[in-house]
Amino acid sequence: MAKSSFTREERGQLLRFVREVIESDLVGAELPSPPPLPRLAEPGACFVTLKEGGDLRGCIGNIEAFEPLGENLIRNAINASQSDPRFPPLELEELPGTTIELSILTPATAIASPEEFRVGEDGIILRAAGRGAVFLPQVAPEQHWDRETTLRYLSRKAGLPENAWQWPQAELFTFQAEVFGEEED
């Protein structure tokens, strides 16, 4: 995973900000502006993960930066709480029991072979047959997967056969993420 670029205090600010965004959206209030951190004005990509009782409750993000990181945090906070197709929209009553985790991504880099994928350090992207899938760096260790198991599940997540990662036309990319959440505090 990526080295820390946000201080402990800044991480706390970002987590409070994302919680405030979700709450404001749920009550129909004006959304807050991002904290005045220079990095939030730069292009950036993130994932916002919501958990309830330790179980996944929503996770939405972007792999590539296409807007300032602060705006991407807002977009993905709302989408994780309201638009993850695996879950019903989060209700206001659920918010106090929901914890937030943020993954701030580095740009993805193509790798020449699966052996370059470092489990627990890299996130992984697979593109093959017009389909794609991604796992954040923390997924494989949380699931106790080795490299091959991760790549098999990644292929399945893309809706492809388990061995799609081995196809000659398959493309693999890695990235790192600075991951932090409310559970750390």
C-alpha positions as CSV (number, residue, x, y, z in Angstrom):
1,M,0.0,0.0,0.0
2,A,1.1,3.5,-0.6
3,K,3.1,5.5,1.9
4,S,1.1,7.9,4.0
5,S,0.8,11.3,2.4
6,F,-1.9,12.6,4.8
7,T,-1.1,13.3,8.4
8,R,-3.1,11.6,11.1
9,E,-4.9,14.9,11.7
10,E,-5.7,15.3,7.9
11,R,-6.9,11.7,7.8
12,G,-9.4,12.5,10.6
13,Q,-10.5,15.6,8.7
14,L,-11.1,13.6,5.5
15,L,-13.1,10.9,7.4
16,R,-15.2,13.6,9.2
17,F,-15.7,15.4,5.8
18,V,-16.9,12.2,4.1
19,R,-19.3,11.4,6.9
20,E,-20.7,15.0,6.8
21,V,-21.1,14.6,3.0
22,I,-23.2,11.4,3.4
23,E,-25.3,12.9,6.2
24,S,-25.9,16.1,4.3
25,D,-27.0,14.1,1.3
26,L,-29.3,11.9,3.3
27,V,-31.1,14.9,4.9
28,G,-31.1,16.9,1.7
29,A,-28.9,19.7,3.0
30,E,-26.2,21.6,1.1
31,L,-23.1,19.5,0.7
32,P,-20.0,20.7,2.6
33,S,-16.9,21.9,0.8
34,P,-13.7,19.8,1.0
35,P,-11.2,20.8,3.7
36,P,-8.6,23.3,2.6
37,L,-5.9,20.7,1.9
38,P,-3.8,21.4,-1.2
39,R,-3.9,17.7,-2.4
40,L,-7.7,17.8,-2.5
41,A,-7.5,20.4,-5.3
42,E,-5.3,18.2,-7.4
43,P,-6.6,15.4,-9.7
44,G,-7.1,12.3,-7.7
45,A,-9.0,9.0,-7.5
46,C,-10.4,7.3,-4.5
47,F,-12.7,4.6,-3.2
48,V,-15.1,5.1,-0.3
49,T,-16.0,1.9,1.6
50,L,-18.8,1.7,4.1
51,K,-19.1,-1.1,6.6
52,E,-21.8,-2.0,9.1
53,G,-20.9,-4.3,11.9
54,G,-17.7,-5.1,10.1
55,D,-19.6,-6.2,6.9
56,L,-19.4,-4.4,3.6
57,R,-22.3,-2.0,3.2
58,G,-21.2,-0.1,0.1
59,C,-18.0,0.5,-1.9
60,I,-17.7,2.8,-4.9
61,G,-14.7,4.5,-6.5
62,N,-12.7,5.4,-9.5
63,I,-9.5,4.0,-10.7
64,E,-8.4,7.0,-12.8
65,A,-8.3,10.6,-11.7
66,F,-10.7,12.8,-13.8
67,E,-11.5,15.5,-11.2
68,P,-10.0,17.1,-8.1
69,L,-9.6,14.6,-5.3
70,G,-12.0,16.6,-3.0
71,E,-14.8,16.3,-5.6
72,N,-14.0,12.6,-6.2
73,L,-14.4,12.0,-2.4
74,I,-17.8,13.7,-2.5
75,R,-19.0,11.8,-5.6
76,N,-17.9,8.4,-4.2
77,A,-19.2,9.0,-0.7
78,I,-22.7,9.7,-2.1
79,N,-22.5,6.8,-4.6
80,A,-21.2,4.3,-1.9
81,S,-24.1,5.2,0.3
82,Q,-26.8,5.4,-2.3
83,S,-25.8,3.7,-5.6
84,D,-23.9,0.4,-4.9
85,P,-26.1,-2.1,-6.8
86,R,-25.3,-4.8,-4.2
87,F,-27.1,-3.0,-1.4
88,P,-30.2,-0.9,-0.8
89,P,-29.5,2.8,-0.3
90,L,-28.2,3.7,3.2
91,E,-30.8,5.1,5.5
92,L,-30.1,8.0,7.9
93,E,-30.8,5.7,10.9
94,E,-28.0,3.4,9.7
95,L,-25.3,6.1,9.5
96,P,-24.2,6.1,13.2
97,G,-23.5,2.4,13.0
98,T,-21.6,2.7,9.7
99,T,-17.9,3.1,9.6
100,I,-16.0,4.7,6.7
101,E,-12.8,3.7,5.0
102,L,-11.0,5.7,2.4
103,S,-8.6,4.4,-0.3
104,I,-6.6,7.2,-2.0
105,L,-5.2,5.7,-5.2
106,T,-1.9,6.2,-7.1
107,P,-2.1,6.0,-10.9
108,A,-2.2,2.5,-12.3
109,T,0.8,1.0,-14.1
110,A,0.7,-1.9,-16.6
111,I,2.7,-4.9,-15.5
112,A,4.3,-7.4,-17.9
113,S,3.5,-10.5,-15.9
114,P,1.3,-11.6,-12.9
115,E,4.5,-12.2,-10.9
116,E,4.9,-8.4,-10.6
117,F,1.6,-8.2,-8.6
118,R,2.6,-7.9,-4.9
119,V,-0.3,-9.2,-2.8
120,G,-1.0,-6.9,0.1
121,E,0.9,-4.0,-1.5
122,D,-0.7,-3.6,-4.9
123,G,-4.3,-3.2,-6.1
124,I,-4.9,-5.1,-9.3
125,I,-6.9,-4.4,-12.4
126,L,-7.7,-6.9,-15.1
127,R,-8.9,-6.0,-18.6
128,A,-9.8,-8.7,-21.0
129,A,-12.4,-9.4,-23.7
130,G,-13.9,-6.0,-23.3
131,R,-14.4,-6.5,-19.5
132,G,-12.6,-5.4,-16.4
133,A,-12.5,-5.7,-12.7
134,V,-10.4,-4.3,-9.8
135,F,-9.5,-5.3,-6.3
136,L,-8.1,-2.7,-3.8
137,P,-4.8,-3.6,-2.2
138,Q,-6.5,-4.6,1.1
139,V,-8.9,-7.1,-0.4
140,A,-6.5,-10.1,-0.9
141,P,-5.0,-10.0,2.6
142,E,-8.5,-9.5,4.1
143,Q,-9.7,-12.6,2.3
144,H,-6.4,-14.5,2.9
145,W,-5.8,-15.0,-0.8
146,D,-2.5,-15.7,-2.5
147,R,-1.6,-14.2,-5.9
148,E,-3.2,-16.9,-8.0
149,T,-6.4,-17.0,-5.9
150,T,-6.7,-13.2,-6.2
151,L,-6.3,-13.4,-9.9
152,R,-8.9,-16.2,-10.3
153,Y,-11.4,-14.2,-8.2
154,L,-10.6,-11.0,-10.2
155,S,-11.4,-12.9,-13.4
156,R,-14.7,-14.1,-12.0
157,K,-15.5,-10.6,-10.8
158,A,-15.0,-9.4,-14.4
159,G,-17.6,-12.0,-15.5
160,L,-14.9,-14.1,-17.2
161,P,-13.6,-17.6,-16.7
162,E,-11.2,-18.1,-13.7
163,N,-8.2,-18.4,-16.0
164,A,-8.9,-15.2,-18.0
165,W,-5.9,-13.5,-16.3
166,Q,-3.7,-16.0,-18.1
167,W,-5.1,-15.2,-21.6
168,P,-2.5,-13.7,-24.0
169,Q,-4.7,-10.6,-24.6
170,A,-5.4,-10.0,-20.9
171,E,-3.9,-6.8,-19.5
172,L,-2.9,-6.4,-15.8
173,F,-2.3,-3.1,-14.0
174,T,-1.2,-2.4,-10.5
175,F,-1.7,0.6,-8.2
176,Q,-1.2,1.4,-4.6
177,A,-3.5,3.0,-2.2
178,E,-3.3,5.0,1.0
179,V,-6.0,3.3,3.1
180,F,-7.4,4.6,6.4
181,G,-10.6,4.4,8.2
182,E,-12.6,5.3,11.3
183,E,-12.0,1.9,12.8
184,E,-8.3,2.9,13.3
185,D,-9.2,5.7,15.7
